[in-house]
Every structure is written in C-alpha cells, then in structure tokens.
Amino acid sequence: MKTVLAELKQYSNTLWQNKVLRRRFGWGLAILLILQLYFVRELIAAELLFGMLFAFLFALAALFYVIGTVGINGRAWAEAGARVVATSARRGYSTLEEISKKPFRHPHSESAQ
C-alpha cells in the first residue's frame, strides 16, 4: 500500500508529462503573477491617493485652526497695536505743541525789534 504522498507524487509526474497541460499550467501561473502585480500596483496607487487626500484634509484643518486662533487672539493683538499707535500719537502731538510755542526768530534779532 502506497502512502498518500507517494501517490500524489506519481499523479503529479503523470500530469507533468502532458505537454498541453504543462503549457496551460504555465500560462495560468503567468496570468496569476501578472494579476498579482497589477493588484499590488493598484493598491499602492490607492494608498498614495488616500495619503494625498489625508494630507489635504490635514492642511485644511491646520488652516482652520490658524484662522480660529487669529480670531480669538486678534482682539488682544489689536489692543496692543492701538496702545502703540496712541502712545506714538501723543508723543507726536506734544512735540508739535512744543515746536509751535517756540518763536521762529530769536527775540533779540533786528527784525523782532
């Protein structure tokens, strides 16, 4: 009595001797490999597309976060800027006031007498 492995080996040898069957097996294996390569390429392309989509969504979320932060902190920044402008305006006004009080000519000059 033969073992199952020995019977399987004998059956595969008889099938391998058939030229038509061997050619069909080769074509089937080639088609299977090509389809596997195509499937892998499609998976890589899909992964790249999803990666670009997620990068775009991340950039959009970051933009919304920055706009929200500027909106929240904008009042404080505007107040600080208004203080700087007000201080500069006060200094400029006081300088103009001092300049306007000074006479243009020296009091002991000929034209002033």
C-alpha positions as a Markdown table, in Angstrom:
| # | Residue | x | y | z |
|---|---|---|---|---|
| 1 | Met | 0.0 | 0.0 | 0.0 |
| 2 | Lys | 1.4 | 3.4 | -1.1 |
| 3 | Thr | 1.3 | 6.4 | 1.1 |
| 4 | Val | -0.7 | 9.5 | 0.1 |
| 5 | Leu | 2.5 | 11.5 | -0.6 |
| 6 | Ala | 3.8 | 8.8 | -2.9 |
| 7 | Glu | 0.5 | 8.6 | -4.8 |
| 8 | Leu | 0.4 | 12.4 | -5.1 |
| 9 | Lys | 4.0 | 12.4 | -6.4 |
| 10 | Gln | 3.2 | 9.8 | -9.1 |
| 11 | Tyr | 0.0 | 11.6 | -10.1 |
| 12 | Ser | 1.8 | 14.9 | -10.5 |
| 13 | Asn | 4.6 | 13.3 | -12.6 |
| 14 | Thr | 2.0 | 11.9 | -15.0 |
| 15 | Leu | 0.3 | 15.2 | -15.3 |
| 16 | Trp | 3.7 | 17.0 | -15.8 |
| 17 | Gln | 4.4 | 14.7 | -18.8 |
| 18 | Asn | 1.4 | 16.0 | -20.6 |
| 19 | Lys | 2.7 | 18.9 | -22.8 |
| 20 | Val | -0.7 | 20.7 | -23.2 |
| 21 | Leu | -1.4 | 20.6 | -19.5 |
| 22 | Arg | 2.1 | 21.9 | -18.7 |
| 23 | Arg | 1.6 | 24.8 | -21.2 |
| 24 | Arg | -1.8 | 25.7 | -19.7 |
| 25 | Phe | -0.3 | 25.5 | -16.2 |
| 26 | Gly | 2.5 | 27.9 | -17.2 |
| 27 | Trp | 0.0 | 30.3 | -18.8 |
| 28 | Gly | -2.2 | 30.2 | -15.7 |
| 29 | Leu | 0.7 | 30.8 | -13.4 |
| 30 | Ala | 1.9 | 33.7 | -15.6 |
| 31 | Ile | -1.6 | 35.2 | -15.6 |
| 32 | Leu | -1.8 | 34.8 | -11.8 |
| 33 | Leu | 1.5 | 36.6 | -11.3 |
| 34 | Ile | 0.6 | 39.4 | -13.6 |
| 35 | Leu | -2.7 | 39.9 | -11.9 |
| 36 | Gln | -1.0 | 39.9 | -8.5 |
| 37 | Leu | 1.5 | 42.5 | -9.7 |
| 38 | Tyr | -1.4 | 44.6 | -11.1 |
| 39 | Phe | -3.3 | 44.3 | -7.9 |
| 40 | Val | -0.3 | 45.4 | -5.9 |
| 41 | Arg | 0.2 | 48.4 | -8.2 |
| 42 | Glu | -3.4 | 49.3 | -7.8 |
| 43 | Leu | -3.2 | 49.1 | -4.0 |
| 44 | Ile | -0.1 | 51.3 | -4.0 |
| 45 | Ala | -1.8 | 53.8 | -6.2 |
| 46 | Ala | -4.9 | 53.8 | -4.0 |
| 47 | Glu | -2.7 | 54.3 | -0.9 |
| 48 | Leu | -1.0 | 57.2 | -2.5 |
| 49 | Leu | -4.3 | 58.8 | -3.4 |
| 50 | Phe | -5.6 | 58.3 | 0.1 |
| 51 | Gly | -2.4 | 59.7 | 1.5 |
| 52 | Met | -2.7 | 62.9 | -0.6 |
| 53 | Leu | -6.4 | 63.2 | 0.5 |
| 54 | Phe | -5.4 | 62.9 | 4.1 |
| 55 | Ala | -2.6 | 65.5 | 3.7 |
| 56 | Phe | -5.0 | 67.9 | 2.1 |
| 57 | Leu | -7.5 | 67.4 | 4.9 |
| 58 | Phe | -4.7 | 67.9 | 7.5 |
| 59 | Ala | -3.7 | 71.2 | 5.7 |
| 60 | Leu | -7.3 | 72.3 | 5.7 |
| 61 | Ala | -7.7 | 71.6 | 9.4 |
| 62 | Ala | -4.4 | 73.4 | 10.2 |
| 63 | Leu | -5.6 | 76.4 | 8.2 |
| 64 | Phe | -8.9 | 76.5 | 10.1 |
| 65 | Tyr | -7.0 | 76.2 | 13.4 |
| 66 | Val | -4.8 | 79.1 | 12.5 |
| 67 | Ile | -7.8 | 81.2 | 11.4 |
| 68 | Gly | -9.6 | 80.4 | 14.7 |
| 69 | Thr | -6.5 | 81.2 | 16.8 |
| 70 | Val | -6.1 | 84.5 | 15.0 |
| 71 | Gly | -9.8 | 85.3 | 15.5 |
| 72 | Ile | -9.6 | 84.5 | 19.2 |
| 73 | Asn | -6.3 | 86.4 | 19.8 |
| 74 | Gly | -7.0 | 89.2 | 17.3 |
| 75 | Arg | -8.7 | 91.4 | 19.8 |
| 76 | Ala | -5.7 | 91.3 | 22.2 |
| 77 | Trp | -3.3 | 91.9 | 19.3 |
| 78 | Ala | -5.4 | 94.8 | 18.1 |
| 79 | Glu | -5.5 | 96.3 | 21.6 |
| 80 | Ala | -1.7 | 96.2 | 21.9 |
| 81 | Gly | -1.3 | 97.8 | 18.4 |
| 82 | Ala | -3.8 | 100.5 | 19.4 |
| 83 | Arg | -1.7 | 101.3 | 22.5 |
| 84 | Val | 1.4 | 101.6 | 20.5 |
| 85 | Val | -0.3 | 103.9 | 18.0 |
| 86 | Ala | -1.9 | 106.0 | 20.8 |
| 87 | Thr | 1.5 | 106.4 | 22.5 |
| 88 | Ser | 3.2 | 107.5 | 19.3 |
| 89 | Ala | 0.3 | 109.9 | 18.5 |
| 90 | Arg | 0.6 | 111.5 | 22.0 |
| 91 | Arg | 4.4 | 112.0 | 21.6 |
| 92 | Gly | 4.0 | 113.5 | 18.2 |
| 93 | Tyr | 1.2 | 115.8 | 19.3 |
| 94 | Ser | 3.3 | 117.0 | 22.3 |
| 95 | Thr | 6.3 | 117.5 | 20.1 |
| 96 | Leu | 4.3 | 119.6 | 17.7 |
| 97 | Glu | 2.8 | 121.6 | 20.5 |
| 98 | Glu | 6.3 | 122.4 | 21.8 |
| 99 | Ile | 7.5 | 123.4 | 18.4 |
| 100 | Ser | 4.5 | 125.7 | 17.9 |
| 101 | Lys | 5.1 | 127.6 | 21.2 |
| 102 | Lys | 8.7 | 128.4 | 20.3 |
| 103 | Pro | 9.2 | 131.5 | 18.3 |
| 104 | Phe | 10.7 | 131.2 | 14.9 |
| 105 | Arg | 13.2 | 134.1 | 15.4 |
| 106 | His | 15.4 | 134.9 | 18.3 |
| 107 | Pro | 13.8 | 137.6 | 20.5 |
| 108 | His | 16.8 | 140.0 | 20.2 |
| 109 | Ser | 17.2 | 139.9 | 16.5 |
| 110 | Glu | 16.8 | 143.1 | 14.4 |
| 111 | Ser | 13.5 | 142.2 | 12.7 |
| 112 | Ala | 11.9 | 141.4 | 16.1 |
| 113 | Gln | 12.6 | 144.9 | 17.5 |
